[in-house]
């Protein structure tokens, strides 16, 4: 089987993708830095098909050895905006994208999959290949303390630089998946990467930081919680399924015409574009076919894990937000509401050879219940008494 390199393999999303690739029979190399490297090695110590690489800075690292004989690169690594000033934070992402795609191209890598964010698109869409959020470099520099402006800019300009490179080098098959808030169960062994719990010196806030997006589900197990993510979500297992499909999709399926929201071109138009050698780029906004209700989430947890409610760990369901009224549409589903938002599921299915993708996405209840189950297992791995708070 081919060898795939995953940047940010010690992250929540990267580690999940690594697991799925290994399960599908791929040989996988993954990068991490600092203490995360040893945790990654420990987590996958019994898997000979995996090799860990230390990459301190993707914007300047030499990937010559890492990319040797690699057929595809999946880029999930991203600097945390709060750890950088405006100028450094934006440059780190853009330079990182460019360094990876240039070195991958030089090494003969055939396919690059970038895990980006839906914030690169306008709020609420549209989600075409040329649709971008309105954030400018000036917005970032004029408000250096605005972490979200920096994050929006990082995703926008990072995606743009890799798209530009792909347009100049149509022989590279580039795929960008732009994700919303991602939840879903932690993979076995992830506790090795996270490190010790609060019993090992971490505060509750530090535990939340280490869990990234999953922390918003974990916070529902705190009766004092007042912090919630947006209702635009997706299950990590559905993301991993799409990444695997991207590994198998033929490059001819990625004609630029298919990256547009409107699919009204004729077959002759499609063939003409491909025959002229136009760049083959796929850029997709992804999100679950529902809006997430955190009020419902608390209810699901209490139903499946009644012991948490008895222990006083579960927050008050009535204090958790449902789906904002402005987002509710007709035909609401389990999970809060219908999240159509111009996502063209048929286009995604056609490009990646999938069927009934929208219908087969994990429900909000499945996502919440399975995530909590994995968090309770994590507490056991950490040696914590689940009947007590941190």
C-alpha positions as CSV (number, residue, x, y, z in Angstrom):
1,X,0.0,0.0,0.0
2,X,1.1,3.6,-0.5
3,X,2.8,5.7,2.1
4,X,1.0,8.8,3.4
5,X,2.5,11.6,5.5
6,X,0.3,13.3,8.1
7,X,1.4,16.6,9.6
8,X,0.1,17.3,13.0
9,X,-0.4,13.6,13.7
10,X,-0.4,14.2,17.4
11,X,-3.5,16.5,17.2
12,X,-7.1,15.4,17.7
13,X,-7.9,15.4,14.0
14,X,-4.5,14.2,12.8
15,X,-4.4,11.3,15.2
16,X,-7.9,10.2,14.1
17,X,-6.9,10.3,10.4
18,X,-3.7,8.3,11.1
19,X,-5.8,5.6,12.7
20,X,-8.2,5.4,9.8
21,X,-5.3,5.3,7.3
22,X,-3.6,2.5,9.2
23,X,-6.9,0.6,9.4
24,X,-7.3,0.9,5.7
25,X,-3.8,-0.7,5.1
26,X,-1.7,2.4,4.4
27,X,1.8,2.9,5.7
28,X,1.7,6.2,7.6
29,X,4.3,8.7,8.7
30,X,3.3,11.4,11.1
31,X,4.8,14.5,12.5
32,X,4.8,16.0,16.0
33,X,7.0,18.2,18.1
34,X,8.2,18.6,21.6
35,X,6.7,16.2,24.2
36,X,3.9,15.3,21.8
37,X,6.4,13.3,19.7
38,X,7.1,10.8,22.5
39,X,3.4,10.6,23.2
40,X,2.7,9.8,19.6
41,X,5.4,7.2,19.5
42,X,4.1,5.6,22.7
43,X,0.5,5.6,21.4
44,X,1.4,3.7,18.2
45,X,4.4,1.7,19.5
46,X,2.9,-1.6,18.5
47,X,2.1,-0.5,14.9
48,X,5.1,-1.2,12.6
49,X,3.3,0.5,9.7
50,X,3.6,3.9,11.5
51,X,6.7,6.1,11.8
52,X,6.9,9.3,13.7
53,X,8.9,12.3,12.6
54,X,9.9,15.3,14.7
55,X,9.0,18.5,12.9
56,X,9.4,21.6,15.0
57,X,8.3,24.2,12.5
58,X,6.5,23.3,9.3
59,X,7.3,26.7,7.8
60,X,11.0,26.0,7.7
61,X,11.5,22.3,8.2
62,X,13.3,20.1,5.7
63,X,11.0,17.3,4.7
64,X,13.4,15.5,2.4
65,X,13.5,12.3,4.4
66,X,9.9,12.6,5.6
67,X,8.5,12.8,2.1
68,X,10.8,10.1,0.5
69,X,8.6,7.6,-1.4
70,X,5.4,9.3,-0.1
71,X,2.4,9.4,-2.4
72,X,0.2,11.7,-0.5
73,X,0.5,14.4,2.2
74,X,-2.4,15.3,4.6
75,X,-1.7,18.6,6.2
76,X,-3.5,19.0,9.5
77,X,-0.9,20.9,11.5
78,X,-1.8,24.5,12.4
79,X,-0.3,27.0,14.9
80,X,-2.6,28.2,17.7
81,X,-3.4,31.9,17.0
82,X,-3.2,32.9,20.7
83,X,0.5,31.9,20.8
84,X,1.6,34.4,18.1
85,X,1.4,38.1,17.4
86,X,-0.5,39.2,14.4
87,X,2.4,39.3,11.9
88,X,4.2,36.2,13.1
89,X,1.0,34.1,13.3
90,X,-0.2,34.9,9.8
91,X,3.3,34.4,8.3
92,X,3.7,31.1,10.1
93,X,0.6,29.5,8.4
94,X,1.2,30.9,4.9
95,X,4.9,29.9,5.0
96,X,4.0,26.5,6.4
97,X,1.5,25.8,3.5
98,X,4.0,27.0,0.9
99,X,6.9,25.0,2.4
100,X,4.9,21.8,2.5
101,X,3.5,22.0,-1.0
102,X,6.8,23.0,-2.5
103,X,8.7,20.2,-0.9
104,X,6.0,17.7,-1.6
105,X,6.0,18.7,-5.3
106,X,9.8,18.4,-5.4
107,X,9.6,14.9,-3.8
108,X,7.1,13.7,-6.4
109,X,4.1,13.6,-4.1
110,X,0.9,13.1,-6.2
111,X,-1.8,14.4,-3.8
112,X,-2.0,16.9,-1.0
113,X,-5.1,17.1,1.3
114,X,-5.3,20.2,3.4
115,X,-7.5,20.3,6.6
116,X,-8.7,23.9,6.8
117,X,-11.6,25.7,8.4
118,X,-15.0,26.7,7.2
119,X,-14.2,30.2,8.5
120,X,-12.2,30.7,5.3
121,X,-15.5,31.1,3.5
122,X,-18.0,33.9,4.1
123,X,-20.2,33.5,7.2
124,X,-23.1,31.3,6.1
125,X,-21.7,30.8,2.6
126,X,-21.7,30.7,-0.4
127,X,-19.1,28.0,-0.6
128,X,-17.6,28.2,-4.1
129,X,-13.9,27.9,-4.8
130,X,-13.6,31.7,-5.1
131,X,-15.7,32.6,-2.1
132,X,-13.7,34.0,0.9
133,X,-14.3,35.7,4.2
134,X,-13.7,39.5,4.1
135,X,-10.9,39.6,6.6
136,X,-7.8,41.5,5.4
137,X,-4.2,41.7,6.6
138,X,-5.0,45.2,7.7
139,X,-7.8,43.9,9.9
140,X,-5.3,41.6,11.6
141,X,-2.5,44.2,12.0
142,X,-4.9,46.9,13.3
143,X,-6.3,44.6,16.0
144,X,-3.3,42.6,17.2
145,X,-5.2,41.2,20.2
146,X,-8.1,39.8,18.1
147,X,-7.3,36.1,18.0
148,X,-10.3,35.3,15.9
149,X,-9.4,37.8,13.2
150,X,-6.0,36.2,13.1
151,X,-7.5,32.7,12.8
152,X,-9.8,33.8,10.0
153,X,-6.9,35.3,8.1
154,X,-4.7,32.3,8.7
155,X,-7.2,30.0,7.1
156,X,-8.1,32.3,4.2
157,X,-4.5,33.3,3.2
158,X,-3.2,29.8,3.8
159,X,-5.7,28.3,1.5
160,X,-5.1,30.9,-1.1
161,X,-1.4,30.3,-1.2
162,X,-1.8,26.6,-1.8
163,X,-4.5,27.1,-4.4
164,X,-2.3,29.5,-6.2
165,X,0.6,27.0,-6.2
166,X,-1.8,24.3,-7.4
167,X,-3.0,26.5,-10.3
168,X,0.6,27.0,-11.3
169,X,1.3,23.3,-11.1
170,X,-1.7,21.4,-12.4
171,X,0.1,18.1,-12.1
172,X,-0.5,18.2,-8.3
173,X,-3.9,17.0,-7.1
174,X,-4.9,19.4,-4.3
175,X,-7.9,18.9,-2.0
176,X,-9.0,21.3,0.7
177,X,-11.5,20.2,3.3
178,X,-12.8,23.2,5.3
179,X,-14.2,22.0,8.6
180,X,-16.6,23.4,11.2
181,X,-16.4,22.5,15.0
182,X,-15.3,18.9,15.1
183,X,-16.5,16.4,17.8
184,X,-16.4,12.7,18.1
185,X,-14.7,10.0,20.2
186,X,-11.1,10.1,21.0
187,X,-9.0,7.3,19.6
188,X,-7.5,4.7,21.9
189,X,-4.0,5.7,22.9
190,X,-4.7,9.4,22.6
191,X,-4.1,9.8,26.4
192,X,-0.4,9.1,25.8
193,X,-0.3,12.3,23.7
194,X,-2.4,14.4,26.0
195,X,-0.1,13.6,28.9
196,X,-1.1,13.6,32.6
197,X,-4.4,14.8,34.0
198,X,-4.9,17.3,36.7
199,X,-3.7,14.7,39.2
200,X,-0.3,15.1,37.4
201,X,-0.3,18.8,37.9
202,X,-2.7,20.2,35.2
203,X,-5.6,22.5,36.1
204,X,-9.0,21.9,34.6
205,X,-8.5,24.8,32.2
206,X,-5.2,23.1,31.0
207,X,-7.1,19.9,30.5
208,X,-9.7,21.8,28.4
209,X,-6.9,23.3,26.3
210,X,-5.3,19.9,25.6
211,X,-8.7,18.5,24.4
212,X,-9.2,21.4,21.8
213,X,-12.7,21.2,20.3
214,X,-13.7,18.1,22.3
215,X,-13.4,20.2,25.5
216,X,-16.8,21.8,24.6
217,X,-18.4,18.4,25.1
218,X,-16.4,17.7,28.2
219,X,-17.5,21.0,29.6
220,X,-21.1,19.7,29.6
221,X,-20.0,17.5,32.4
222,X,-19.3,20.6,34.5
223,X,-22.4,21.9,36.3
224,X,-20.9,25.4,36.3
225,X,-20.3,25.5,32.6
226,X,-21.3,28.6,30.6
227,X,-19.0,28.1,27.6
228,X,-20.4,26.6,24.3
229,X,-19.2,26.1,20.8
230,X,-21.1,27.2,17.7
231,X,-23.9,24.9,16.4
232,X,-22.1,24.3,13.1
233,X,-20.4,20.9,13.7
234,X,-19.3,17.6,12.1
235,X,-18.3,14.2,13.5
236,X,-14.6,13.4,13.2
237,X,-15.5,10.0,11.8
238,X,-17.3,11.5,8.9
239,X,-14.2,13.7,8.2
240,X,-11.9,10.7,8.3
241,X,-14.2,8.9,5.9
242,X,-13.9,11.7,3.4
243,X,-10.2,11.9,3.8
244,X,-9.9,8.2,3.0
245,X,-12.1,8.7,0.0
246,X,-9.9,11.5,-1.2
247,X,-6.9,9.1,-1.1
248,X,-8.7,6.9,-3.7
249,X,-10.4,9.5,-5.9
250,X,-9.0,9.9,-9.4
251,X,-7.5,13.3,-10.2
252,X,-9.7,13.6,-13.3
253,X,-12.6,14.0,-11.0
254,X,-11.3,17.3,-9.7
255,X,-12.0,19.5,-12.7
256,X,-12.3,23.2,-11.6
257,X,-15.9,23.3,-12.9
258,X,-16.8,20.8,-10.3
259,X,-15.6,23.1,-7.6
260,X,-18.4,25.6,-8.3
261,X,-21.7,25.6,-6.5
262,X,-23.7,25.6,-9.7
263,X,-23.3,22.4,-11.7
264,X,-25.0,23.5,-14.9
265,X,-22.1,22.9,-17.3
266,X,-22.4,20.5,-20.2
267,X,-20.3,17.4,-20.6
268,X,-18.5,19.1,-23.5
269,X,-17.5,22.0,-21.3
270,X,-16.1,19.7,-18.7
271,X,-14.1,17.8,-21.3
272,X,-12.8,21.0,-22.8
273,X,-11.5,22.3,-19.4
274,X,-9.7,19.0,-18.7
275,X,-8.2,18.8,-22.2
276,X,-6.8,22.4,-21.8
277,X,-4.9,21.3,-18.7
278,X,-6.6,23.6,-16.3
279,X,-5.6,23.1,-12.7
280,X,-7.3,20.3,-10.8
281,X,-8.3,21.8,-7.4
282,X,-11.0,20.6,-5.0
283,X,-12.1,22.9,-2.2
284,X,-15.0,21.8,-0.1
285,X,-16.8,23.3,2.9
286,X,-18.1,20.5,5.2
287,X,-20.6,20.3,8.0
288,X,-23.1,17.9,9.4
289,X,-26.7,18.0,7.9
290,X,-28.0,19.5,11.2
291,X,-27.3,22.2,13.6
292,X,-26.2,21.2,17.1
293,X,-28.3,21.8,20.1
294,X,-26.3,21.8,23.3
295,X,-29.5,21.6,25.3
296,X,-30.3,18.3,23.5
297,X,-26.7,17.2,24.1
298,X,-27.1,17.5,27.8
299,X,-30.3,15.5,27.5
300,X,-28.6,12.7,25.5
301,X,-25.8,12.5,28.1
302,X,-28.3,12.2,31.0
303,X,-30.3,9.6,29.2
304,X,-27.3,7.3,28.3
305,X,-25.1,8.1,31.3
306,X,-27.6,8.7,34.2
307,X,-24.8,8.1,36.7
308,X,-23.3,11.5,35.7
309,X,-26.5,13.2,36.6
310,X,-26.6,11.4,40.0
311,X,-23.0,12.4,40.7
312,X,-23.9,16.0,40.1
313,X,-21.5,16.3,37.2
314,X,-24.0,17.1,34.5
315,X,-24.9,20.7,33.8
316,X,-28.5,21.9,33.9
317,X,-30.1,21.1,30.6
318,X,-32.2,24.3,30.7
319,X,-29.1,26.4,30.9
320,X,-27.6,25.0,27.7
321,X,-28.5,26.7,24.4
322,X,-30.6,25.0,21.8
323,X,-30.3,25.9,18.1
324,X,-30.6,29.7,17.6
325,X,-34.0,30.5,16.1
326,X,-32.3,32.3,13.2
327,X,-30.8,29.0,12.1
328,X,-33.9,26.8,12.4
329,X,-35.5,25.8,9.1
330,X,-38.3,23.5,8.1
331,X,-37.8,19.8,8.3
332,X,-35.8,19.8,11.5
333,X,-33.8,16.7,12.3
334,X,-32.6,15.0,15.5
335,X,-29.8,17.3,16.6
336,X,-31.5,20.6,16.3
337,X,-32.2,21.7,12.8
338,X,-31.5,21.3,9.1
339,X,-28.1,22.6,8.2
340,X,-28.3,22.8,4.4
341,X,-26.3,26.1,4.0
342,X,-25.7,25.4,0.3
343,X,-23.5,22.4,0.9
344,X,-23.8,20.4,-2.3
345,X,-23.7,16.8,-1.0
346,X,-24.2,15.3,-4.5
347,X,-21.1,17.1,-5.8
348,X,-19.0,15.7,-2.9
349,X,-20.4,12.2,-3.5
350,X,-19.7,12.4,-7.2
351,X,-16.1,13.6,-6.8
352,X,-15.2,11.0,-4.2
353,X,-17.3,8.1,-5.3
354,X,-19.5,8.0,-2.2
355,X,-23.2,7.2,-1.9
356,X,-25.8,8.7,0.5
357,X,-23.2,10.7,2.3
358,X,-25.6,13.2,3.8
359,X,-27.9,10.5,5.1
360,X,-25.0,8.4,6.5
361,X,-23.4,11.2,8.6
362,X,-23.4,10.5,12.3
363,X,-26.3,12.0,14.2
364,X,-25.8,14.6,16.9
365,X,-26.8,12.1,19.5
366,X,-24.3,9.5,18.2
367,X,-21.5,12.2,18.2
368,X,-22.3,13.4,21.7
369,X,-22.8,10.0,23.4
370,X,-19.7,8.5,21.8
371,X,-17.6,11.5,22.6
372,X,-18.6,11.4,26.3
373,X,-18.0,7.6,26.3
374,X,-14.4,8.2,25.1
375,X,-13.9,11.0,27.7
376,X,-15.0,8.7,30.5
377,X,-12.5,6.1,29.2
378,X,-9.9,8.9,29.2
379,X,-10.5,9.5,32.8
380,X,-9.9,5.9,33.5
381,X,-6.6,6.0,31.6
382,X,-5.7,9.0,33.7
383,X,-6.6,7.1,36.9
384,X,-9.3,9.6,37.8
385,X,-12.4,8.9,39.9
386,X,-15.2,9.7,37.4
387,X,-17.5,10.5,40.4
388,X,-15.5,13.6,41.3
389,X,-14.8,16.8,39.5
390,X,-11.3,17.9,38.7
